[in-house]
Amino acid sequence: MSDWDVCYGHPMWVIADKNAPGRRHAAQVTRILNGHVPELCVFEAAPGCHDLSDHIAAGLGLDDLVAVELAPSPPEPGTVASNGNGSDEDEPTPWEPLELGSWLDGTAQQPQPSLGLTRS
């Protein structure tokens, strides 16, 4: 059993940090889970928040997360160009905004994250 087996067969959410290393890691996780879970959603923290910790500290909840999706051909790890100043913040990203119309009007089916745990 791999560390990811517990996720297989369950809808999963991936929450990416809003910097190049965080987005690369989220892309790696989505590649691992893709094809093993019935639904895979990728989100980032709300504007003004760097990561999920900032998002929660700001009093925001799951409904405030911003849905994103991978670009059609995300770059492989190590191929994202550096901005040359040692900062990740201005690096190109493999993320594109996701159309939120169905989420905002309440017609989207929102998956519930699961850890695969059952009560005995």
C-alpha positions in Angstrom: 0.0 0.0 0.0 1.4 3.4 -1.0 0.9 6.6 1.0 -1.6 7.7 -1.6 -3.8 4.5 -1.5 -6.0 6.0 1.3 -7.0 8.7 -1.2 -7.9 6.4 -4.1 -11.6 6.2 -4.9 -12.6 9.4 -3.0 -13.2 12.9 -4.3 -10.1 15.0 -3.4 -9.2 18.6 -3.1 -5.7 19.9 -3.5 -5.0 23.3 -2.0 -1.9 24.9 -3.5 0.3 27.5 -1.9 0.4 30.6 -4.1 4.1 30.5 -5.1 6.0 28.4 -7.6 7.2 25.6 -5.2 3.6 25.3 -3.9 2.1 25.1 -7.3 4.7 22.6 -8.5 4.0 20.4 -5.5 0.2 20.7 -6.1 0.8 19.7 -9.8 2.9 16.6 -8.6 0.0 15.6 -6.2 -2.6 16.0 -9.0 -0.4 13.8 -11.3 -0.3 11.1 -8.6 -4.0 11.2 -7.9 -5.2 11.6 -11.5 -7.0 8.5 -12.7 -7.3 7.1 -9.1 -9.9 9.5 -7.7 -13.4 10.1 -9.1 -13.1 13.9 -8.8 -10.0 16.1 -8.3 -10.3 19.8 -7.6 -7.5 22.2 -7.2 -7.9 25.4 -5.2 -5.8 28.3 -3.9 -6.3 30.6 -1.0 -8.4 33.8 -1.5 -6.8 37.0 -2.8 -4.5 38.5 -0.2 -3.7 35.1 1.4 -0.5 33.3 0.6 -1.6 29.8 1.6 -4.3 27.9 3.4 -3.0 29.0 6.9 -3.3 32.6 5.9 -6.8 31.9 4.5 -8.0 30.3 7.7 -6.3 33.0 9.9 -8.2 35.6 7.9 -11.5 33.9 9.0 -12.2 32.5 5.5 -13.7 29.1 4.8 -13.9 26.5 2.1 -16.4 28.5 0.1 -13.8 31.3 -0.2 -11.2 29.2 -1.8 -10.4 30.0 -5.4 -10.8 27.2 -7.9 -7.9 26.8 -10.4 -7.0 24.2 -13.0 -3.8 23.2 -14.5 -2.9 24.6 -17.9 -3.3 22.0 -20.7 0.4 21.2 -20.7 1.8 22.0 -17.2 5.6 22.3 -17.2 7.5 19.4 -15.7 9.3 20.1 -12.4 12.5 22.1 -12.9 11.3 23.7 -16.2 9.6 26.8 -14.7 11.9 29.8 -15.5 13.3 31.7 -12.6 12.8 35.5 -12.4 16.5 35.8 -11.5 16.0 37.7 -8.3 15.8 34.7 -5.9 12.0 35.1 -5.4 9.3 32.7 -6.4 6.6 35.3 -6.4 7.0 36.5 -10.0 7.6 33.1 -11.7 5.3 32.0 -14.4 2.6 29.6 -13.2 1.0 26.5 -14.8 -2.4 27.6 -13.3 -5.3 29.3 -15.2 -8.5 30.6 -13.7 -11.4 28.2 -13.7 -14.8 29.3 -14.9 -16.8 29.7 -11.7 -20.3 30.4 -13.1 -21.8 27.1 -12.0 -20.1 27.4 -8.6 -21.5 30.8 -8.0 -25.0 30.1 -9.1 -25.2 27.0 -7.0 -25.5 24.4 -9.8 -22.0 22.9 -9.5 -21.7 19.6 -7.6 -19.1 20.4 -4.9 -17.1 17.4 -3.9 -16.5 16.7 -0.3 -12.9 16.0 0.6 -12.3 12.7 2.3 -9.5 11.1 4.1 -10.8 7.6 3.5 -11.4 7.1 7.2 -14.4 5.1 8.4 -15.9 4.8 11.9 -15.8 1.5 13.5 
